[in-house]
Amino acid sequence: MSTPFAIDSFEAYLQTVRNELPDGRVYFRGQTKLVSAGYELKPSIGRYGHLLKRSFRERDELEREVLDVFSNHLVTHVQHLPRSEWEALAIAQHHGLPTRFMDWTENPLVALYFVVRETKLNDDGKAMDSAVYVLISDPYRFTDFHRKQ
């Protein structure tokens, strides 16, 4: 279910976040282009057409190879070594490697920052609309899995 809100000011954004969203776990993603303008909600690794032509197994192997190479150079980029492949993948994404992760935040202002930091222009040179997408969910958190063991 989707409920779009057209918002044209910071105050209107704050009012919408405060008054229109339910209590509970709410996640935000800011994008400088709309999904309707061709900027789908996809992880970065899913945005490369040549990778989509490969089988799932081939993509998985390629991802592991890239992560292995990155991990060999990781010590120069972080203060501590990752405790798991998931953590290494998150660090790799933070450093610009295409991964299966997609950035979402619980802070609506962080999402808004990614919306307003750069204005995309269409072919006519006019400013394009941007969007904050909201995911209302109650997913398991990593700590939920960790506690059950």
Secondary structure by P-SEA (a helix, b strand, c coil): cbbbbbcccaaaaaaaaaccccccbbbbbbbccccccccccccccccccccccccaaaaaaaaaaaaaaaaaacccccccccccaaaaaaaaaaacccccbbbbbccaaaaaaaaccbbbbcccccbbbbbbbbbbcccccaaaaaaac
